Amino acid sequence: MSLSTHVLDAARGLPARGVAVRLDRRDPDGGWTTLAEARTDADGRIGEWGVLPGPGVHRLTFDTGGLSEFYPEVTVAFTVTDPERHLHVPLLLSPFAYSTYRGS
């Protein structure tokens, strides 16, 4: 399975470069284990994590403090059911709102 993300600064209409993002996996006991950390590139993307997440519940935590005065971070949890399929989890962020979806 491969995983990518893309952060867009909707207030400026530009990719959000340099955003720190953490990838975690939910443990059987309900805790979380960090699998990788990365920063978005000049196009606001992270395409390579250096790990394969595998089946289960995962989350991406975006450090959005420099982009939103209201949301210091955004966490998006998702379930990997097909480890053969690529997952793209974009984040569209504005000062007082955000949205995400399963991309391709």
N, C-alpha and C positions, 0 to 999 in steps of 0.2 A: 504494500500500500504506500502511496505517496500522499503527502499533505502539503498544501500551499496556502498562503494567506495574502491579502492585499488590503492596505489601509488607505482610505481616501478621506481627505480633509474636505468635507462638503461645504464648509463655510468659505474656503478659499478656492474650491474647485480644482484642487491639486492632489497628487499623491502625497502621503505623509511619510517623509523620509526620516530614518533614524529612530523609529518607535521601537522600544524594547518589548519583546513578546516572549512569553514563557509557555512551553508545552508541558502539560501534566497528564498523568494517567491515574484513574481512580483505582485504589487498592481494594482487595476483597474486604478489608475491615472498614472501608468508607473513607480512609485517609487519601492523600494524594502524593504521588511521586513525580518529581520533576524529571522529564526526559531530555529536554533541550531548552536552550535560550538563544535568541537571535535578535537582530535589529533589521528593520525594513531597509531596503536599498533605496537608491535615488528615485525609483519608480514606485516606492511604497510597498514593495513585495518581499516576501520570504518564500523561496521556492525549494530550498534544501535545508533540512533540519539535521541531517547526519544520523538520524535514527528512523526506524520504521515503527510507527505506533502500534499496529496490530489491533485485533478485535477488542472491544470494550468501550468504556466511557472515558473520554478525554476532555481536556479544556485548554483553551488558549486564553491567557491573561495579557491584555494590552496595557502598557503604561501610557495612559492618555493625558496625564497631567499637563503636558505642554500644549495640548490641543484643545482641551476643554477645562474651563474653570469649575464646572459642576461635576464632571466625572473624572476622578483622578485615575481610575482604571476601569476597564471593561473586561468582563469574563464571559466567554462563550463556551458552554459545555455542549458536547455532541457525542453521538454513539457511532462507533465504527462497527458495521455489521459485515461488510464485504472487504476483506483485506486486500483483494486484488484490484479494487476500484480506487481511482484517484479522488481525493477530497480537496475542495477549494473552499475556504471559509473566509470571505471578505468582510471587512468592517467599514461601514460608512459612518463617519463621525462629524457632528456639528457641535457647537458649544453646549446645547441643551437637549440633544437627542442623538441616538445612534440606531443603526439597523444592521442586520446581518442576514445572510441567507446561505443556502448550500449552492455554491457555484459549480462550474465545470472546468 
